[in-house]
Amino acid sequence: MGIYYGDNSNNHLWEPYPKTESDKMFGFGGNDFIEGGYGNDSLYGGSGNDQVNGDEGNDILYGESGIDTLLGGEGNDWLYGQSEIDRLEGGNGNDVLDGGTGADWMFGGLGDDYYYVDNVGDYIWETDGWDAVASEVYSYTLPTGVERLNLGENGVIGYGNALNNLIFDYGNVGVSYLYGGYGNDTLWGYTGDDFLAGEWGNDTIYGGDNTDTIAGGANSDTLWGEGGADYFTYYDRSESINNSYGWDIIKDFNRWEGDKIDLSWLDANLNKSGSQAFTVDHFNYYSWGNNGYLEVYTIGGSTMLIELAGAPQLNIATDIIM
């Protein structure tokens, strides 16, 4: 392994031919140009506005202070900026890109890439692979081309995009708000009293611990309240009706844990401004096979159908909120 040091001038550091060793290079001060070669290299830009190229191999690139450009090249690389506005390009491979606290430009390239976002000004360009963002900003929307979103300790609100997203708040132990978007999404609430909305698509939602509000949205959704007293909430009767789009299934409704089906937000006439009274003619709850089926008959409207896995006990008077 070779170890190479620059100084406080503008240095060009590279490994001599055949460039196959796994090297460490330190640029220190100045605006440096550092090239890793074919090995698995660790490259440090130091202070100054540096360009650091990993080239071949599974490399670790540190821009450190200054406005830096980090190019991973081939291999599965780790790229770290710092406090300035850096440019990170993963290249080919499954790369990790962390721009640091500045408003950075990050390009994953080919492969399944993982991004860390801790500035609302971070920009991500992604076109390939099954990619993920770990967000530490208060509210974040997945950019085009990225499928997965994890809210970190400081993340509170997360929005999906048109892809089939996986959205979870594993790092946030407080209240989170997760929205799926247009694809067939999977949402995980974990801890905290969370709000999880699938929106469009055939979504799967897991509430996690504590008291969660779960709204599947349009199409046929699979809903798990998991621990705590959960609220399975509907904002439009078309969200779960017996038609070609399908109805929702609640996989673990448990009235003894305090679970509720909340119909209080339903609007009887979406063509009028404001909220009109939603008039229920009657309910019908019955078992067929291994599951239960709740039919909600409305006056002048479509009949809602909600499936309850395992045919659990349901008290219409106390378990449904109108």
Secondary structure, DSSP 8 states (H G I E B T S, - for coil): --EEE--SS--EE---TT--S--EEE--SS--EEE--SS--EEE--SSS-EEE--SSS-EEE--SSS-EEE--SSS-EEEEESS--EEE--SSS-EEEEESS--EEE--SS--EEEE-STT-EEE--SSS-EEEE-SSEEE--TT--EEEE-TT--EEE--SS--EEE-TT--S--EEE--SS--EEE--SSS-EEE--SSS-EEE--SS--EEE--SS--EEE--SS--EEE-SSGGGSBSSTT--EEES---GGGT-EEE-TT--S-TTSSS-----EEEEEEEEETTEEEEEEEETTS--EEEEETT-----HHHHEE-
